[in-house]
């Protein structure tokens, strides 16, 4: 007998819902559309900022609600509206910046800010200090001085140390930031992401469920990296893809096939096949 359908489905994007070429397969698109058409909320839960959501909604064929920036931003992609954001204040940004560059010599810093819409031109959204090396291609950043970088609230402070692993960076930083920030990483390519205390994909899901008036029962969640662990743990049924980080797999109730082998679709089809 099949278990009851989830009351809400949440999925990470990179490494989970999309393939290595940033595409959503026809099978995954059909499975996700079946969820939405049944009336069950489907939510994107991603480390991406709102301005990087449009290619995903184009691939899906509809615009779901999104938990962005690892839980720091709630975004209505259909209306292109920022509903809510949790930010690090300037004093905390200054403290974290000093700490990161002290305990991780050679680290570069960047910050993710938020406007009223995904492409709010009044707000430079991704700002980086001189010498910051991106962990992935990112042509839309604004370079500014280290002082200016921390002069406005941000939803994320990014710490980048080329040549290091994110796991090792997290091990070094973690003892120093307890209570000051929430730390995670979505790649092991020398990049740590810091947010306001208590901000995770799980907290973002709790907030978006309240916004859309859905009871948090029978949640199914999909992910692949340590930033997905709070969400996988919150879910009644947490699913890691086969290509997931070992810690994400350990937190999941089930491991499905890889992101390039329609892992998300294979699970959804059990309920909406």
N, C-alpha and C positions, 0 to 999 in steps of 0.2 A: 504494500500500500504506500502511495506517495505521501510524504509529509505535507501539511497544509502550506498553501502558498504564502510567501513572505508578505508582510504588510508594507514593507518599504525595501527597495533595493538600492544599494550605494556601491559605486565602483570607482576605484582609482583609474587614472587614465594611462600614463606612461608605464610601459612594461606590463600592463594588465589588460586594458580594454583595446588598445591600439597595438599594431605590429611594429616591427623595427623601422619601418618606413613611415611611421606616423599615420597609418591608414586603418580604417575600421573595415573589416571584411563584410561581405554581403550577409554572411551567416550571423555574425554578431549584430549587425544593424537590424536584421529581421527579429532576432531574439529580444533585443532591447525595445524595439517598437512594439512587440507583442506585450511586454510588461506595461508600457505606457498606455497602450490602447485598452488594456484591461481595467484601467483606473488605478493601478498600483503606482505610487510615486517612484520614479527612477531619478536618482540624484548622483551627479558627478561629485567625487570627493578627491581632490587633487592638490598637489603642491603648486600647480600652475597659478599664475595670477589671472584675473578676469580677462585681460587682453589676449591671452593665449587659449581662450575657450572656444572662440568662433570656429576654428578648424575642426574641433571635435563635434560641435553641434551640426556643422555642415555634413560631416561624415555620418552622423546618426540620422539626419533627416528631420530632427526636431530639436527644440531648445529647452532642455531640462533645467531645473534649479541646480545650483552648483555651490559646493563648499570649496572655496579656493584658499590658496596660501596655507595649506595644512590646517585649515580650521579657523584662520584669522579673518576670513571674509566670506560673507554670504552674498551670492550673486544671482540675480534673476536674469538669466541669459536671454529669455524671450523679450523682456522689456529693456534690456541693457541697463540695469539699475543695480547699484550697490546698496544692499538692504541694511548691512551692518558690518562693522569692522572693529577688531580688537588690535590696538596699536601699542607699541613700545614707546614710552615718552622719551623726551630728549635727554633727561638725566640718566635714565636707564641705558639708553643707547650709548652715551658717553662712557658709562661704567663698563658696559660689555665690550665696547671697542678697545678700551685700554687693556682690559683683561685678555681679550683674544690675542692682541698683538704682543702682549707680554709673555703669555704661556705658549704661544705658537709663533715663534719668531719667523718673520718673512711672510706671514699671512696677509692677504689682501681683504678689503672690506667692501661690501656693497649693501644697499638697502632697497627694499621694495616698499613703495608708498602707494597710496590708494586715493583715487578721486571719486567723483559721483557716478561715473560710468566707466566702462572698460577702457575707453580711449579718451579719457578726459585730458585734453591738451593743456588745460590750465595747471595740471600737476605733473611735473616730471616723475614718472612712476618707477623706473629702475635707475638708480643712481649709484655710481661706483667711484671709489677713490682712485687716484692715479696708480697705475701698475696692477690693477685688479685683472686677473686672468679668468675668463669665463670657463665654467666646466662644460658648457655646450655653446653652440652658436647662438649669439644674442645680439642682433644688430641694433636694438632699440634703446640702448643704455645712454645715460647722460653722465659724463665724467665731471667731477667737481672735487674741490679740496676735501681733505679728511674732516675738517671742521664743518664745512657746509653739509657733508654727508649726514652728520648727526644733528643737524639744526632743525629738523622737522620730524614729527612722529612717523613711525614706519610699522608696517605689519610684519616685516621680517628684516632681520639683520643677517646677512650672509657672510660667512667666513670661509675664505678659499685659500688652500695651501697646496699648490701644484706639487705633485710627487708624493704626497701623503695619501693615506687612506682616510675616508671619513670615519671609519670605526676607530682608528687610533686617535684622530682629532677629538672625537667624542669622549674617549676614555680620559684624555688629558683635561678637557674643559669641564666635564660633568661635575667633579667635586667642588668646583668654584661657583657654580651658578644656581645651586639649589635655592628655590624660592624667588630667584631673580628673573628667570626666563624658562621657557620650555624649549628643549633642544631636540632636534631630530635630523635625519638625513634621508634623501631620496635617491642618492647615487653614492657609490663608494669611491668616487673620483675626487676626493679631497675637498668636499664641500659640506659645511655644517650650516643649518638653518636655525635661527633663534627667534622665538616669538614670545608674546606676553605669557606670563605664568598661567598654566592651565589650558592653554590653547593647543588643541590637537584636532585631528579629524573626528574623533569621537565627540568632543565638545561642539564642533561645528555641526555634526549630525543632530545632536540634541537641540541646538538652536534652530536649525532649519525645520525640524519636525514641529517645533512650536510655532514657527512662522506659518507653515502650511496647514497646521491643525491636524497632524497625523500622530496617532499614539505610537510610541516606540515599542511595538510588539512584533515579533517574528521578523526582525531585520535580517536581511542577507547582505553581506558586504564582501567585496573582492579587492585584493591588493597584492603587492609584491615586495615592498620594502619596509624598513623599520618605521617610517612615518605612517605606515598603514596599521601598525600593531594595535594602537588604542582603538581604532575602528573595528578591526577584526575581533578584538576582545569584547567590545561592546555588543557586537552582533549576536543574535541567537544562532546564526549559522555564518561563521567566517570562513571564507574560501581564499586560499593562496594559489596562485598559478605555479606551475611546475618550475618556471624560471625564477621563482621568488628567492629572496634572501633567506638563509636558514632560520633566522629569528622570526621572520614573518610566517614561514611554514609551521614553526613550533607553536605560534599563537593561533593558528587556524584550526577549524574543525574538520576541514577537508582540503586536499590538494587536488586541483584539477589539472588539465593539460596546459601547455604553455600559451602565452599571449599570441603567438603566431599560429597556434593550432586551435583557435577559437575556444580557449578554456572557459571564458565567461559564458559564452553561448551554450556550451555543453551542459552547464549546470542550470541555466535559466530554462532550457528546453525541458527539463524534468517537470517543471511547474507550468510552463506555457508552451509546451510542445504541440 
